[in-house]
């Protein structure tokens, strides 16, 4: 085919006229003209931005700070803080080995934490994607074709009507120059989203640990209440025997005996109700730990064996920096602000530098010859002029997202301060209630003992014993409830104070974000 085509090409194609050296374009002149045109195009970029109109679109929400929420000013760096930081493993302060083991297993096995960790991994992957967009790209391609060239097309003989092989091999590089910060803002947005996901994962860990601790304390409370109920059943059985003896001796009537007998089913019903609640609480703990039908047994004095932990008496100055949920909301604001910056940058020209080098030939036998070399390089500039309002609508949407993120952050701040203030107020109130309750219980126990002695001696009625017993039982239950409430409040306060979480990232200041 090659030998047949060569004479035809020579005969059908007139030889080009000879050109003098003066007519030949100088490579240096061509390169100079190219770079001069490129410099002129780049210099004209700021003027080209006038074609885009983003006026009248902005975010209006303002982030609140600690001062606006009534929190004390944070001390300067290096100042000794009155409130010690909450340890990351705060639950160990309760001194209960079984509770420690349950929380450790929950943190290791919880499906919800696995989901949160997967979200962090996904956000980190998006960050790497955004970072890759800021750098150059290099691609390779190899195309080999066998083609029938149209006899009636633009190709001259001998190509016209011929079937030939062709090949192209190229290395193509491109780099989008980020003159207006679009890719930098997109990277910062991805970093903000990743940091928010990490803070949310820590918030999930804190919530899981707190829920395990609170359910464990609830189980200990029910165990203690069961002890009170069983003690009540035993005392009522003793009282019933005393009444029967008095009835046999003719000192009491069947009325007193029937009244005493009625107290036993009531006590047994309370015991069964408590056992039901304990079973449900065990099931809840098993779900949190990731081990259904958890074989968990508590000692009779489990509630009394749990130690109290020290808690602050007032809101700490650095409360807003301790909570991972607040930090996550702050990072969401930062990500939204960067998305607004991306939307603004899309109004400006897009500049791409591209270059390629490779081999291309018709006829594979000449593919690696020196004449098959090809290369090219140059910029590409794209400027939006008219898009029916798409860019403005996108900017308005991103600004609205920023307003929503700021609103969510402010709501998280208010919830955090409200939560911590409630727990601190409850802690002080529980201590005062416990002091008064101890005195009330001592008086009720003494009154009940005297009433039984008087009834046994025939100096009092059985109604007096019932009334005294009702009071003492109420005080015993209240003592258990207050002890459990104190521990539960300490868990809730540890969660409200961030559970020892430390923010190692530094988001933009509230004022800086709001000003974008």
C-alpha positions as CSV (number, residue, x, y, z in Angstrom):
1,X,0.0,0.0,0.0
2,X,2.8,2.4,0.9
3,X,4.6,1.8,-2.5
4,X,1.4,2.4,-4.4
5,X,0.5,5.6,-2.6
6,X,3.8,7.4,-3.0
7,X,3.6,8.0,-6.7
8,X,0.0,9.0,-6.5
9,X,0.8,11.6,-3.8
10,X,3.6,13.0,-5.9
11,X,1.5,13.2,-9.0
12,X,-1.6,14.6,-7.6
13,X,-0.1,17.2,-5.2
14,X,1.7,20.1,-6.8
15,X,5.1,20.9,-5.2
16,X,5.0,23.9,-3.0
17,X,6.8,27.0,-4.2
18,X,10.1,27.6,-2.7
19,X,10.2,30.1,0.2
20,X,13.1,32.3,0.9
21,X,14.7,32.6,4.3
22,X,13.1,36.0,4.8
23,X,9.7,34.4,4.3
24,X,10.3,31.7,7.0
25,X,8.8,32.7,10.4
26,X,11.5,33.0,13.1
27,X,11.0,30.6,16.1
28,X,12.2,33.3,18.4
29,X,9.7,35.8,17.0
30,X,6.8,33.3,17.3
31,X,7.7,32.5,20.9
32,X,8.0,36.2,21.8
33,X,4.6,36.9,20.2
34,X,3.1,33.9,22.1
35,X,4.3,35.0,25.5
36,X,3.4,38.6,24.9
37,X,-0.1,37.6,24.1
38,X,-0.2,35.4,27.2
39,X,1.0,38.2,29.5
40,X,-1.6,40.5,28.0
41,X,-4.4,38.0,28.7
42,X,-3.3,37.5,32.3
43,X,-3.0,41.3,32.9
44,X,-6.5,41.7,31.5
45,X,-8.0,39.2,34.1
46,X,-8.9,41.8,36.8
47,X,-10.7,43.9,34.2
48,X,-12.6,40.8,32.9
49,X,-14.2,40.3,36.4
50,X,-16.4,43.3,35.8
51,X,-18.6,41.1,33.7
52,X,-19.8,39.2,36.8
53,X,-22.3,40.8,39.2
54,X,-22.5,39.5,42.8
55,X,-23.7,42.7,44.4
56,X,-26.4,42.6,47.0
57,X,-25.8,39.0,48.1
58,X,-24.3,38.4,51.6
59,X,-24.8,36.5,54.8
60,X,-26.4,38.5,57.7
61,X,-26.2,36.1,60.7
62,X,-23.8,36.9,63.5
63,X,-22.1,34.3,65.7
64,X,-22.5,34.8,69.4
65,X,-19.5,34.7,71.8
66,X,-19.0,33.9,75.5
67,X,-19.6,37.5,76.6
68,X,-23.0,37.6,75.0
69,X,-24.0,34.5,76.9
70,X,-23.0,35.8,80.3
71,X,-20.0,33.5,80.7
72,X,-17.0,34.8,82.6
73,X,-14.1,36.0,80.5
74,X,-11.5,33.4,79.8
75,X,-8.3,33.9,81.8
76,X,-5.2,34.9,79.9
77,X,-2.8,32.1,78.8
78,X,-0.6,30.8,81.6
79,X,-3.1,31.8,84.3
80,X,-3.9,29.1,86.9
81,X,-7.4,27.9,86.5
82,X,-9.6,27.2,89.5
83,X,-11.5,24.3,87.8
84,X,-9.3,21.4,86.9
85,X,-9.8,20.0,83.4
86,X,-12.1,17.0,83.2
87,X,-10.1,13.8,82.5
88,X,-10.8,12.0,79.2
89,X,-11.6,8.8,81.2
90,X,-13.8,10.7,83.8
91,X,-15.9,7.6,84.5
92,X,-13.0,6.0,86.3
93,X,-13.4,8.5,89.0
94,X,-16.5,6.6,90.2
95,X,-14.1,3.8,91.3
96,X,-16.3,1.0,89.9
97,X,-14.4,-1.7,88.0
98,X,-17.5,-3.1,86.4
99,X,-18.6,0.3,85.1
100,X,-15.1,0.9,83.6
101,X,-15.3,-2.5,81.8
102,X,-18.7,-1.8,80.4
103,X,-17.8,1.6,79.0
104,X,-14.5,0.3,77.5
105,X,-16.4,-2.5,75.8
106,X,-19.1,-0.1,74.5
107,X,-16.5,2.3,73.1
108,X,-14.8,-0.6,71.3
109,X,-17.9,-2.4,70.0
110,X,-20.6,0.2,69.4
111,X,-22.0,0.2,65.8
112,X,-22.9,3.9,66.2
113,X,-19.3,4.8,66.8
114,X,-18.3,2.7,63.7
115,X,-20.7,4.8,61.7
116,X,-19.2,8.0,63.1
117,X,-15.7,6.8,62.3
118,X,-16.7,6.0,58.7
119,X,-18.1,9.5,58.3
120,X,-14.7,10.9,59.5
121,X,-12.9,8.7,56.9
122,X,-15.3,9.9,54.2
123,X,-14.7,13.5,55.1
124,X,-10.9,13.0,55.1
125,X,-11.2,11.5,51.6
126,X,-13.1,14.6,50.4
127,X,-10.3,16.7,51.9
128,X,-7.7,14.8,49.8
129,X,-9.9,15.2,46.7
130,X,-10.1,19.0,47.3
131,X,-6.3,19.2,48.0
132,X,-5.6,17.3,44.7
133,X,-7.6,20.0,42.8
134,X,-5.0,22.6,43.7
135,X,-2.1,20.8,42.0
136,X,-1.2,19.9,38.4
137,X,-2.4,16.8,36.6
138,X,-0.6,14.5,34.2
139,X,-2.3,12.0,32.0
140,X,-1.2,9.5,29.4
141,X,-3.1,8.2,26.4
142,X,-2.4,5.8,23.6
143,X,-4.8,5.5,20.6
144,X,-4.4,3.0,17.7
145,X,-7.0,3.1,14.9
146,X,-7.6,1.5,11.6
147,X,-9.7,3.9,9.5
148,X,-11.3,4.1,6.1
149,X,-10.9,7.7,5.0
150,X,-13.9,9.1,3.1
151,X,-13.3,9.5,-0.6
152,X,-15.7,12.5,-0.6
153,X,-14.4,14.1,2.6
154,X,-11.8,16.8,3.3
155,X,-8.8,14.4,2.9
156,X,-6.8,14.6,-0.4
157,X,-5.5,11.6,-2.2
158,X,-3.9,9.3,-1.5
159,X,-5.7,9.3,1.9
160,X,-9.2,9.7,0.3
161,X,-10.7,6.3,-0.1
162,X,-7.8,4.5,1.7
163,X,-7.8,2.3,4.7
164,X,-4.8,3.1,6.9
165,X,-3.6,2.6,10.5
166,X,-2.9,5.5,12.7
167,X,-1.5,5.9,16.2
168,X,-1.2,8.7,18.8
169,X,0.6,8.5,22.1
170,X,0.6,11.6,24.4
171,X,1.5,12.8,27.8
172,X,-0.9,15.6,28.7
173,X,-0.4,17.9,31.7
174,X,-2.8,20.6,33.0
175,X,-2.8,23.0,35.9
176,X,-5.7,25.3,36.9
177,X,-4.1,28.4,38.3
178,X,-6.1,29.4,41.4
179,X,-5.9,33.2,40.9
180,X,-9.1,33.9,42.8
181,X,-8.9,31.3,45.6
182,X,-11.7,28.9,44.5
183,X,-9.7,25.8,45.1
184,X,-8.1,27.1,48.3
185,X,-11.5,27.9,49.7
186,X,-12.8,24.5,48.6
187,X,-9.9,22.8,50.4
188,X,-10.6,24.9,53.6
189,X,-14.3,23.9,53.3
190,X,-13.4,20.2,53.1
191,X,-11.0,20.6,56.1
192,X,-13.8,22.3,58.1
193,X,-16.2,19.4,57.3
194,X,-13.6,16.8,58.2
195,X,-12.8,18.6,61.5
196,X,-16.6,18.8,62.2
197,X,-16.9,15.1,61.6
198,X,-14.1,14.3,64.0
199,X,-15.7,16.5,66.7
200,X,-19.0,14.8,66.1
201,X,-17.4,11.4,66.4
202,X,-15.9,12.5,69.8
203,X,-19.3,13.8,70.8
204,X,-20.8,10.4,70.0
205,X,-18.2,8.7,72.1
206,X,-18.9,11.1,75.0
207,X,-22.7,10.5,74.7
208,X,-22.2,6.7,74.6
209,X,-20.0,6.7,77.7
210,X,-22.5,9.0,79.5
211,X,-25.4,6.8,78.5
212,X,-23.7,3.6,79.7
213,X,-22.8,5.3,83.0
214,X,-26.3,6.6,83.5
215,X,-27.9,3.3,82.8
216,X,-25.5,1.5,85.1
217,X,-26.4,4.0,87.9
218,X,-30.0,3.5,87.1
219,X,-29.5,-0.3,87.5
220,X,-27.7,0.3,90.8
221,X,-30.6,2.5,92.0
222,X,-33.1,-0.2,91.1
223,X,-31.0,-2.8,92.9
224,X,-31.0,-0.5,96.0
225,X,-34.7,0.1,95.7
226,X,-35.2,-3.7,95.4
227,X,-33.2,-4.1,98.7
228,X,-35.6,-1.5,100.3
229,X,-38.6,-3.4,99.0
230,X,-37.3,-6.8,100.2
231,X,-36.5,-5.3,103.6
232,X,-40.0,-3.9,103.7
233,X,-41.5,-7.3,102.9
234,X,-39.5,-8.9,105.7
235,X,-40.5,-6.2,108.2
236,X,-44.2,-6.6,107.2
237,X,-43.9,-10.3,107.6
238,X,-42.5,-9.8,111.1
239,X,-45.3,-7.3,111.9
240,X,-47.9,-9.7,110.6
241,X,-46.6,-12.4,112.9
242,X,-46.8,-9.9,115.8
243,X,-50.4,-9.0,114.9
244,X,-51.3,-12.7,114.8
245,X,-49.8,-13.3,118.2
246,X,-51.8,-10.4,119.6
247,X,-55.0,-11.6,117.9
248,X,-54.4,-15.1,119.4
249,X,-53.9,-13.5,122.8
250,X,-57.2,-11.5,122.4
251,X,-55.4,-8.2,122.3
252,X,-56.3,-7.3,118.6
253,X,-59.1,-8.1,116.3
254,X,-59.3,-9.6,112.8
255,X,-59.4,-6.0,111.4
256,X,-55.8,-5.4,112.5
257,X,-54.8,-8.8,111.1
258,X,-56.4,-8.2,107.7
259,X,-54.8,-4.8,107.5
260,X,-51.4,-6.3,108.2
261,X,-51.9,-9.1,105.7
262,X,-52.8,-6.6,103.0
263,X,-49.3,-5.1,103.1
264,X,-47.6,-8.3,102.0
265,X,-49.0,-8.5,98.4
266,X,-48.3,-4.8,97.9
267,X,-44.7,-5.3,98.9
268,X,-44.4,-8.3,96.6
269,X,-45.9,-6.3,93.7
270,X,-43.3,-3.6,94.2
271,X,-40.6,-6.2,94.2
272,X,-41.8,-7.6,90.9
273,X,-42.1,-4.2,89.3
274,X,-38.5,-3.3,90.3
275,X,-37.3,-6.6,88.8
276,X,-39.0,-5.8,85.6
277,X,-37.4,-2.4,85.5
278,X,-34.0,-4.0,86.2
279,X,-34.4,-6.4,83.3
280,X,-35.3,-3.6,80.9
281,X,-32.3,-1.6,82.1
282,X,-30.0,-4.6,81.6
283,X,-31.3,-4.9,78.1
284,X,-30.6,-1.2,77.5
285,X,-27.1,-1.6,78.8
286,X,-26.6,-4.7,76.6
287,X,-27.6,-2.7,73.5
288,X,-25.2,0.1,74.4
289,X,-22.4,-2.2,75.0
290,X,-23.2,-4.3,71.9
291,X,-23.8,-7.5,73.8
292,X,-27.5,-8.4,74.0
293,X,-28.6,-10.5,77.0
294,X,-25.7,-9.0,78.9
295,X,-25.1,-11.2,82.0
296,X,-24.7,-8.4,84.5
297,X,-25.1,-8.9,88.2
298,X,-24.7,-6.2,90.9
299,X,-23.9,-6.4,94.5
300,X,-26.5,-5.3,97.1
301,X,-24.4,-2.3,98.0
302,X,-23.5,-1.4,94.4
303,X,-25.0,2.1,94.6
304,X,-23.2,3.0,97.9
305,X,-19.9,1.6,96.5
306,X,-19.9,4.1,93.6
307,X,-17.7,7.1,94.6
308,X,-18.7,10.7,93.9
309,X,-16.5,12.8,91.7
310,X,-15.6,16.5,92.1
311,X,-17.6,18.9,90.1
312,X,-17.3,22.7,89.6
313,X,-19.6,25.0,91.5
314,X,-19.9,27.5,88.6
315,X,-19.7,27.6,84.8
316,X,-16.1,27.4,83.6
317,X,-14.8,30.3,81.5
318,X,-13.7,27.9,78.7
319,X,-16.9,25.9,78.6
320,X,-17.5,26.7,74.9
321,X,-14.0,25.3,74.0
322,X,-14.6,22.1,76.0
323,X,-17.6,20.7,74.2
324,X,-17.1,18.7,70.9
325,X,-20.7,19.4,69.7
326,X,-20.1,23.2,69.9
327,X,-16.7,22.7,68.1
328,X,-18.5,20.7,65.4
329,X,-21.0,23.4,64.9
330,X,-18.3,26.0,64.8
331,X,-16.5,24.0,62.1
332,X,-19.7,23.7,60.1
333,X,-19.8,27.5,60.1
334,X,-16.3,27.6,58.8
335,X,-17.0,25.1,56.1
336,X,-20.1,27.1,55.0
337,X,-18.2,30.3,55.0
338,X,-15.6,28.7,52.7
339,X,-18.4,27.5,50.4
340,X,-19.5,31.1,50.1
341,X,-16.0,32.0,49.1
342,X,-16.1,29.2,46.4
343,X,-19.4,30.5,45.1
344,X,-17.9,34.0,44.8
345,X,-14.8,32.8,43.1
346,X,-16.9,31.2,40.4
347,X,-17.8,34.7,39.2
348,X,-14.2,35.2,38.1
349,X,-12.3,33.9,35.2
350,X,-11.0,30.4,35.2
351,X,-7.4,30.0,33.9
352,X,-6.0,26.6,32.8
353,X,-2.5,25.9,31.6
354,X,-2.2,22.8,29.4
355,X,0.7,21.1,27.6
356,X,1.2,17.9,25.7
357,X,4.0,16.0,24.1
358,X,3.8,12.8,22.1
359,X,3.9,10.9,18.9
360,X,1.3,10.8,16.1
361,X,1.4,9.3,12.6
362,X,-0.6,7.8,9.9
363,X,0.9,4.4,9.3
364,X,2.3,2.6,12.3
365,X,5.6,1.8,10.6
366,X,6.5,5.5,11.0
367,X,5.1,5.9,14.5
368,X,8.5,6.1,16.3
369,X,10.2,8.2,13.6
370,X,11.5,11.7,14.5
371,X,8.9,13.3,12.2
372,X,6.1,11.9,14.3
373,X,6.9,14.1,17.3
374,X,4.3,16.7,18.4
375,X,3.9,19.1,21.3
376,X,1.8,22.0,22.3
377,X,1.3,24.3,25.3
378,X,-1.0,27.2,26.1
379,X,-3.5,28.8,28.4
380,X,-7.2,28.5,28.4
381,X,-9.3,31.3,29.9
382,X,-13.0,30.9,30.6
383,X,-15.2,33.8,31.9
384,X,-18.9,33.6,32.8
385,X,-20.8,36.5,31.1
386,X,-24.4,35.4,31.1
387,X,-25.8,32.2,32.7
388,X,-29.5,33.2,33.4
389,X,-28.7,33.9,37.1
390,X,-27.2,30.5,37.9
391,X,-24.2,31.8,39.7
392,X,-26.2,34.4,41.7
393,X,-28.6,31.7,42.7
394,X,-25.8,29.5,43.9
395,X,-24.2,32.3,45.9
396,X,-27.6,33.1,47.5
397,X,-28.0,29.4,48.4
398,X,-24.5,29.2,49.9
399,X,-25.1,32.4,51.9
400,X,-28.3,31.0,53.2
401,X,-26.5,27.8,54.2
402,X,-24.0,30.0,56.1
403,X,-26.8,31.8,57.9
404,X,-28.3,28.4,58.8
405,X,-24.9,27.1,60.1
406,X,-24.5,30.3,62.2
407,X,-28.0,29.8,63.6
408,X,-27.2,26.2,64.5
409,X,-24.0,27.2,66.1
410,X,-25.7,29.8,68.2
411,X,-28.4,27.3,69.2
412,X,-25.6,24.8,70.2
413,X,-24.0,27.6,72.4
414,X,-27.3,28.3,74.1
415,X,-28.0,24.5,74.7
416,X,-24.5,24.0,76.0
417,X,-24.7,26.9,78.5
418,X,-28.3,25.9,79.5
419,X,-27.3,22.2,80.0
420,X,-24.2,23.0,82.1
421,X,-26.0,25.6,84.2
422,X,-28.9,23.2,84.9
423,X,-26.5,20.4,86.0
424,X,-24.5,22.7,88.2
425,X,-27.7,24.1,89.8
426,X,-29.1,20.6,90.3
427,X,-25.8,19.5,91.9
428,X,-26.1,22.2,94.6
429,X,-29.8,21.5,95.1
430,X,-29.3,17.7,95.5
431,X,-26.7,18.3,98.2
432,X,-29.1,20.5,100.1
433,X,-31.9,18.0,99.7
434,X,-29.7,15.1,100.8
435,X,-28.8,16.9,104.0
436,X,-32.4,17.5,104.9
437,X,-33.5,14.0,103.8
438,X,-31.0,12.4,106.2
439,X,-32.5,14.2,109.1
440,X,-36.0,13.4,108.0
441,X,-35.1,9.7,107.6
442,X,-33.5,9.5,111.0
443,X,-36.7,11.0,112.5
444,X,-38.9,8.7,110.6
445,X,-36.9,5.6,111.6
446,X,-37.1,6.7,115.2
447,X,-40.9,7.3,115.0
448,X,-41.5,3.9,113.4
449,X,-39.4,2.1,116.0
450,X,-41.3,3.8,118.9
451,X,-44.7,3.1,117.2
452,X,-43.9,-0.6,117.0
453,X,-42.7,-0.7,120.6
454,X,-45.9,1.0,121.8
455,X,-48.0,-1.3,119.7
456,X,-46.2,-4.4,121.0
457,X,-46.7,-3.2,124.5
458,X,-50.4,-2.5,123.9
459,X,-50.0,1.3,124.3
460,X,-50.6,2.2,120.7
461,X,-52.8,1.3,117.7
462,X,-51.8,-0.5,114.6
463,X,-52.8,2.5,112.6
464,X,-49.9,4.4,114.2
465,X,-47.6,1.6,113.1
466,X,-48.9,1.8,109.5
467,X,-48.5,5.6,109.4
468,X,-45.0,5.5,110.8
469,X,-44.1,2.7,108.3
470,X,-45.4,4.6,105.4
471,X,-43.2,7.6,106.3
472,X,-40.1,5.6,106.9
473,X,-40.5,3.6,103.6
474,X,-40.9,6.9,101.7
475,X,-37.7,8.3,103.3
476,X,-35.7,5.1,102.5
477,X,-36.8,5.3,98.8
478,X,-36.0,9.0,98.7
479,X,-32.5,8.3,100.2
480,X,-31.8,5.8,97.4
481,X,-33.2,8.2,94.7
482,X,-31.1,11.1,95.9
483,X,-28.0,9.0,96.0
484,X,-28.6,7.9,92.5
485,X,-29.6,11.4,91.4
486,X,-26.3,12.8,92.7
487,X,-24.3,10.3,90.7
488,X,-26.5,10.7,87.6
489,X,-26.1,14.5,87.9
490,X,-22.3,14.1,88.0
491,X,-22.4,12.0,84.8
492,X,-24.6,14.6,83.1
493,X,-22.3,17.4,84.3
494,X,-19.2,15.6,82.9
495,X,-21.0,15.3,79.6
496,X,-22.1,19.0,79.7
497,X,-18.5,20.0,80.3
498,X,-17.2,18.1,77.3
499,X,-16.0,14.9,79.0
500,X,-12.4,15.9,78.9
501,X,-12.3,16.5,75.1
502,X,-9.5,18.7,73.9
503,X,-9.9,20.7,70.7
504,X,-6.5,20.6,68.9
505,X,-7.8,22.6,65.9
506,X,-8.3,26.3,65.7
507,X,-11.3,27.4,63.7
508,X,-11.7,31.0,62.6
509,X,-12.9,33.5,65.2
510,X,-16.6,34.1,65.3
511,X,-16.2,37.7,64.1
512,X,-14.0,36.7,61.2
513,X,-16.5,34.1,60.0
514,X,-19.5,36.4,60.4
515,X,-17.7,39.1,58.4
516,X,-17.4,37.0,55.2
